[in-house]
Amino acid sequence: MENAERYTSTIRVRLSASDAHYGGQLVNGAYMLSLFGDVATELAILCDGDEGLLVGYENIEFLAPLYPGDFVEVTGRITKIGRTSRRMELEARKVICARHDISDSAADVKQKYPHGSVLAYNK
């Protein structure tokens, strides 16, 4: 059996105004699931040479809101390789926080937390 721990993937994206979905310019949680799907796809390619399909999520918690101008980093790793399945752990962190209260282009780097604040987690 292969060593599952060797497969990791990270993407970082900036959320734009077109990503806002709800009042108050809030970005919906489905956007985070889309990013999780992108990381899962890369993990499947790294492990199997094929995109594969994500069957489902075991548990997801949304822990912080997202807004346009925020930068999000999503990291995933394969934790278990079965005969026909792969188990993954996915985590999203806000690494730069838009500060629209100051100006349209102001932002804070999340230096207080080494890897930003956790937004969503699937384990």
N, C-alpha and C positions, 0 to 999 in steps of 0.2 A: 504494500500500500504506500502511496506517495505521501510525502510530508506536506500536509495541508498548510501549515504555518508559513510556508515560503511564498504563498500567493497573496499579495496585497495590492491595493489600488487606491489612489487618491486623486480627486479632481477639486478644483477651486473655481468658483464662478462668482460674477458680480450680478446681482439682481437689478433689473432695469424697471422703469416705470411700466412697461408693457407686462411685467410679471405680476403687478398688483391686481387683486381680484375683488377684494372686499372694501367696505367703507374704511376710511382712515388709511388708505393705501396699503392695507395688509395683504401679504402674499399668502396664498392658500397652502395648506398642508400637502395637497396633491403634487405641488411643485417639488416638494422634498422627496416624495415617492418616486417621481421621475428621475431625480438625481440618484437616488438609491438604485434604480433600475439601470442607469448608465454605468455605475460602478460595478454592479453585479454582472453586467454584460462583459465588461473588461476582465473581471475575474474569471468568468467562464472561458473566455478566449485564451487567457494566460494558462489556465489549467488544462483545457481540453482542445484548444484550437478551433472552437466553434462557439457562437454566441449563446446557444442554449436558451432556455426559458426559465423565468423566475416563477415558481409555482405559487408562492404565498409568503406572507410575513407572519412570524410567530407572535411578536409583540412590538408595538410601536408606541412611543410616548413623544408627544410634541411638548417641549419644555420652554420654548421662548418664541416670540413672534418674529417674523421676517418682514422687512420693508425694502422698497427700492433703494439701491445704493449700498446695501449690506453685501459683504463678501462672505460666501459660505464655502467651507471645505468639507467634503464628504470622503470618508475613509472606509474601506471595506477590507475584510480578510476572510479567507476560507478557513474554517475551523475544523471541518471534518469532510473527508472524501469517502463517499460510499460507492457501491458498484454502479448505480445509476443516478446518484444524487450528490449534491454539494451543499453543505451547511455554511452559511456566511454570517458574519457579524458586521453590521453597518452602523456608522455614527456620523452625525453632521454637527459641525461647529460653526458658529458665527465668529469669524476672525477679524473682520472690520465692520464696525457698526456706523451706519449713516447717522448724521446729526442734523436732521432737517430743522430742529429747533434753533440751531445756530445760523445755518445758511443752507442753500440748496446743494452745495458741494462739500460741506464739512463732514468729517468722519473721525472716529476714534479707533485706534488699533487696540484690540483686546489684550493689552500687555498684562493686565491684572491676572489673567489666566494664561498659563503657558501655551495652550492650544485653543484659546477662545472659549466661548461659552457653548455648552452642549444644547443643541436645538432639538434633535430627534435621535432616537436610539432604537435599534432593532437587535435583539440578542436571542 
